[in-house]
């Protein structure tokens, strides 16, 4: 009985308020009430809308084609989209187009071809990296030996970028120009890059800070003490071979099946 | 005549190309070289470029993001090329406007641009217009004006004739006229009889001769004759008179002004004259002193420009404020909607930007070249909604500045030193620059940084001229060794100085130092050279010899951030000297820049832009003080934002 009285006592403090509220509401004009309800509904709907839009923006739907100058990105772009061979020159802006993946879901992404020239690379990467779902890193397998340090530096910058390491897009290293006889295989390129990145992560963390005091990336790739391997990274890095020109020259098809398969798996 | 013609998009896909008859080489190489050296380095002010034996001309279409390039042999001078490119561009745009309008790159890939026939027609037209015009046939007598005139009107009176002839003789300015006159006279006397069929039927041959002669003089002497005709010709024949100077009297008594100072009457005229001549000078010194080398004409020009600018701006707000309703809509229409930019629209914005850059210590002609290049990039571009011309220009300029400051090759000294280490040879860095920029100080800072990263350094004292240079380096060496004692670094001193005193040949010392480093296993050799002015030819030759003989891995030019327009001159002359005096066909030029005294400038960071623009080489180090820790790397974005700040 005492408990019932307690519960009733607990309910009682609210009772008068609820009563007064109900009385006030009944006193008000019903039109006014409807107006208030509608306004509240609009506010709630707007919130839901905004949330929906914001989350849909963060749905990354771009596949970036990056790489050094002359590695064959623009030709690869053309082959993936239309299958045709087109002569290309050094790109100075980005090109983008919707790409239909060859899988059952039929998902479409935006394929974006970024210029590879050193002076343009950083600003275009800056622009598109937050929207990247996958990054196709194109490597010229024929002259890889000469360029290994440049390739490694670019890859290092890519992997230690804070936005990219946060979003963890899939990284596909496409070893292009396999039609050339002296082209290195994907496995060899992977080993060379691992060795190079091993040294780079030491030198780059010792690099000078910028003149305004901002220190460079402090992200350390892989695990300290052990030799660097791509499997140590939180990102998924996959190596594959392709040839944008194709073995039959300009008329034939390109050998990009492996790339298409990997893109379909995304 | 043309070797090739290409049309490609800015994204790199070639839309259409034409290769001239008999040309086997691919044009991809030269066009790529054009893109990399001109467009990407913001030198698109002048639109022609030479690559080996080819001369390339190009045109940017910013509305559809296309580039038109034509290439022909350098030795040919084709006059029709500029107009031809313009014609082709207009034709191509008109024909493929629909396809090019769509967004996205698919349109470029899927369409086949069949431009062959149009191109051939245009080329034929251009070639025909360029051909030299056939020589103009002489008019027959019937067509000339003379046949229409009556004979009487052509006869001149005897008196006037004689006067003109004498006037012609007397106003001979050059002695050359004397000879043709004699020659004429000689000729006319001998062939006087032949001159019958002159068309001057009314005149005797002599008079015809005279008339022809003074016509000839009139044409030879030209406008001066016209002036001399005005004084009466009767005044001319007079003996040579002794010249009388106004102020010079015949006796010195006239020059004695001591009594006359009080008088006013006799010398009133003269004093007034004096007062007048001095009066001009009197009022010019009123007010503050003028600064050195101040040109009053410059100020007038600036005032006129300001007036023009103000006058130009006043009508615009006036038009906005005046007709309120229509004006408002007009302004809004200017903001919204697709409007393509023209040169005139951008002119005022570009001028403002140019002045802003110059105020931030960018060299003057580099600022104007940059603004020209930005104008070329934006011409014809369609502005998006709600963007003003100023903001578009500002954004484009910012992008180009960042692009210039981005290094065009990998800059990682530590990695390269490691590479040299694995090849068992020392990595040689040479520092050059004018006097007093901070070579020795920054050399010490860089060696400190290298030591901290575990390398051993040999400093070669190749400054054998300046008093105290070797001692300065020895002090640095001692200090560095005390900071990093040998016990911590495998028992050998981390820094050693290689010096041979003063007065010796710098190139020889450098060569010996490098050999010593190789023997002793040093990782890096830092070569310090004497400061020298870029105009000093023997010293520049000596520097070029040092670099050509020793082939260092890195040639760093040390420049201070305080320098203004001088930077352009210094770098150009240094590069020129290095190129001229090297024996090989691939001379070693400046590979990188060290920008020193960066802490002394707040945001007037324009020197960085000038130096990178001129050489195309990256800024490797930035010196921000005098202690060992004051060494930084360049952050392009921070520098550009400091530059663009108002």
Interface residues (C-beta under 8 A of the other chain):
Chain A: X74 X77 X78 X81 X82 X84 X86 X87 X88 X89 X90 X91 X92 X93 X94 X95 X96 X97 X98 X113 X115 X117 X118 X119 X120 X121 X122 X123 X149 X150 X153 X199 X200 X203 X204 X206 X207 X208 X209 X210 X211 X212 X214
Chain B: X6 X8 X9 X10 X11 X12 X13 X14 X17 X28 X31 X32 X35 X36 X39 X40 X65 X104 X105 X106 X108 X109 X110 X399 X402 X403 X404 X406 X407 X408 X409 X410 X412 X414 X415 X418 X419 X449 X452 X453 X598 X621 X622 X624 X631 X632 X633 X634 X635 X636 X638
